[in-house]
Amino acid sequence: MTLYPSLLSDSVSELQKQLDMSGEIDEISTVQIDIVDGIFADTVTITPADIPRLDFGELQYDLHLMTLEPLDYVYELVAECDKTQVRACIAQVEKLSYQAPFLEEVLQHQWQAGLSLDLFTPLSAIDDASWSQMSVLQLMSIEAGVQGSAFHPRIFEKIVQAQKRLAHLDHLIELIIDGGIHEQQLPQLRQRGITSIAVGSALWTATDIVAAVNIFL
């Protein structure tokens, strides 16, 4: 299982602590930084303009953009950050007016481009033309924007639908499940062929993060 620690906070110092812990674990190569603007969800986090204040060490990072008009945050990332450690930009589609410009801008910087669907958003929300440009499809197993919410079993039906769609493409798209994942969900996810997950609170509330990470690998 590929594990992406999910970092969601408005505190640079808290994020740095989580990055430092992640960087000490050999099996972790990429973290996911959640950006929430208070409009998509009530939570407010750092923005890309804060990222230069963080030391990622040798880690790469994905940006998960839970915002009004995620493309604006890609522009901010380009303007403010060292782009070499970015692996992917993943946008929630729900407040993304136009998918093609977002995907094209991300790809222009040689990053992986991804789209994410909230728990109750159907696969049909992704434009037909977008699939050929995507490297990542992320499915939320909670309602996006709040860490610590409970995993919702309705995600399993969407996983089946997504896998059928992905099987008909002529290129590989990484399918990531994000939200509320704990040890008890792992057998069901593995049985359904899931190999990539983003995990937040189950790591950061653990008394031993190394032991917690090993559970999910």
C-alpha positions in Angstrom: 0.0 0.0 0.0 1.3 3.5 -0.9 0.6 5.8 2.0 0.4 9.6 1.7 0.3 11.3 5.1 -2.3 14.0 4.9 -1.4 17.3 6.5 -4.3 19.8 7.2 -3.6 22.8 9.4 -3.5 26.6 9.6 -0.3 26.3 11.7 3.1 26.3 9.9 4.7 25.0 13.1 2.3 22.1 13.4 2.8 21.2 9.7 6.5 21.3 10.2 6.3 18.9 13.1 4.3 16.5 10.9 6.7 16.9 8.0 9.6 16.1 10.3 7.9 13.0 11.6 7.1 11.9 8.0 10.6 12.5 6.8 12.1 10.2 9.4 10.2 7.2 8.0 11.9 5.6 5.1 8.7 4.3 3.6 7.2 7.8 3.2 8.4 9.6 0.1 5.4 11.9 -0.5 3.0 13.8 1.7 -0.3 15.4 0.8 -0.8 19.1 1.9 -4.5 20.0 2.2 -5.4 23.5 1.2 -8.9 24.6 2.4 -10.1 28.2 2.0 -13.1 28.4 4.4 -15.5 28.5 1.4 -15.3 25.0 0.1 -15.5 23.9 3.7 -15.5 25.8 7.0 -11.9 24.8 7.7 -9.1 27.3 6.9 -5.6 26.1 6.3 -2.3 27.5 5.1 -2.1 28.6 1.4 0.6 27.9 -1.1 2.2 31.3 -0.1 3.0 29.7 3.2 4.7 26.7 1.8 8.2 28.3 1.4 8.2 28.5 5.2 8.2 24.7 5.4 11.2 22.5 5.2 10.3 19.3 3.3 13.7 17.7 3.5 13.8 15.1 0.8 10.0 14.6 0.7 7.9 15.4 -2.3 4.4 16.7 -1.8 1.0 16.7 -3.4 -1.4 19.6 -3.0 -5.0 18.7 -2.4 -7.0 21.9 -3.3 -10.3 22.1 -1.5 -11.1 25.6 -2.6 -13.1 27.9 -4.7 -11.3 28.0 -8.1 -8.3 25.7 -7.4 -6.6 27.0 -10.5 -5.9 30.3 -8.7 -4.0 28.3 -6.0 -1.9 26.7 -8.7 -0.9 30.1 -9.9 0.0 31.0 -6.3 2.1 27.9 -6.0 4.0 28.7 -9.2 4.7 32.2 -8.0 5.7 31.4 -4.4 7.3 28.0 -4.3 10.2 25.9 -5.2 8.5 23.7 -7.8 11.0 20.8 -7.8 9.4 19.0 -4.8 5.8 19.2 -6.1 4.6 15.7 -7.3 1.0 16.5 -8.0 -1.8 19.0 -7.8 -5.2 17.5 -7.1 -8.4 19.7 -7.3 -11.8 19.1 -5.9 -14.1 19.4 -8.9 -17.0 20.8 -7.0 -15.9 24.4 -7.2 -13.7 24.1 -10.2 -15.4 26.0 -13.0 -13.3 24.6 -15.9 -11.3 21.4 -15.6 -9.2 21.7 -18.8 -7.4 24.9 -17.9 -6.5 23.5 -14.4 -5.2 20.3 -15.8 -3.2 22.1 -18.6 -1.6 24.5 -16.2 -0.5 21.7 -13.8 0.9 19.6 -16.7 2.8 22.6 -18.0 5.0 22.4 -14.9 5.6 18.7 -15.3 3.5 17.8 -12.3 1.0 15.1 -12.1 -2.6 16.5 -12.6 -5.4 15.1 -10.5 -9.1 15.5 -9.8 -10.8 14.6 -6.6 -14.5 13.8 -6.0 -16.3 14.5 -2.7 -18.2 11.7 -1.1 -21.5 12.4 -2.8 -20.1 13.7 -6.1 -20.6 11.2 -9.0 -17.9 10.2 -11.4 -19.9 11.9 -14.1 -18.7 15.2 -12.7 -15.4 14.6 -14.4 -15.5 15.9 -18.0 -14.9 13.2 -20.7 -11.9 15.2 -22.0 -10.3 15.3 -18.6 -9.5 11.6 -18.3 -6.8 11.7 -20.9 -4.9 14.4 -19.0 -5.2 13.0 -15.5 -2.6 11.0 -13.6 -4.5 10.9 -10.3 -8.1 10.3 -9.4 -8.8 10.8 -5.7 -12.1 9.6 -4.1 -13.1 11.1 -0.8 -14.4 8.6 1.8 -15.6 11.5 4.0 -17.0 14.9 3.1 -13.9 16.8 2.1 -12.4 19.5 4.3 -12.4 18.2 7.9 -9.9 15.7 9.3 -11.2 13.2 11.8 -14.6 12.5 10.1 -15.8 8.9 10.0 -15.1 6.7 6.9 -18.3 6.2 4.9 -19.0 2.8 3.4 -20.7 4.2 0.3 -17.2 4.8 -1.1 -17.0 1.1 -1.9 -19.7 1.4 -4.7 -17.9 4.4 -6.1 -14.6 2.5 -6.1 -16.1 -0.2 -8.3 -17.5 2.4 -10.7 -14.1 4.2 -10.9 -12.2 1.0 -11.5 -14.5 0.1 -14.4 -13.9 3.6 -15.9 -10.2 3.4 -15.4 -10.0 -0.1 -17.0 -11.1 1.4 -20.3 -8.4 4.1 -20.5 -5.2 3.7 -22.5 -3.0 5.0 -19.6 -2.7 4.4 -15.9 -4.3 6.7 -13.4 -3.5 6.3 -9.7 -6.6 5.8 -7.6 -6.2 7.3 -4.1 -8.8 6.9 -1.4 -8.7 9.8 1.2 -10.6 10.3 4.4 -11.4 8.6 7.7 -9.3 5.5 7.0 -8.3 3.4 10.0 -7.0 -0.1 10.4 -10.4 -1.7 10.2 -11.0 -0.4 6.7 -7.8 -1.8 5.2 -8.9 -5.4 4.5 -11.9 -4.1 2.5 -9.8 -1.6 0.6 -7.2 -4.2 -0.2 -9.8 -6.7 -1.3 -11.1 -4.1 -3.8 -7.6 -3.6 -5.2 -6.8 -0.2 -3.6 -3.1 0.4 -3.4 -2.9 4.1 -2.5 -4.5 5.9 0.5 -4.2 9.3 2.1 -4.4 9.2 5.9 -4.5 12.1 8.4 -5.9 11.9 11.8 -5.2 8.2 12.3 -1.5 9.0 12.0 -1.4 12.3 13.9 -3.4 11.1 16.9 -1.3 7.9 17.3 1.1 7.6 20.2 3.6 5.9 18.0 3.6 7.2 14.4 6.1 4.6 13.1 3.8 1.8 14.4 0.8 3.6 12.9 2.5 4.0 9.5 3.4 0.3 9.5 -0.2 -0.6 9.9 -1.1 1.1 6.7 1.7 0.0 4.5 
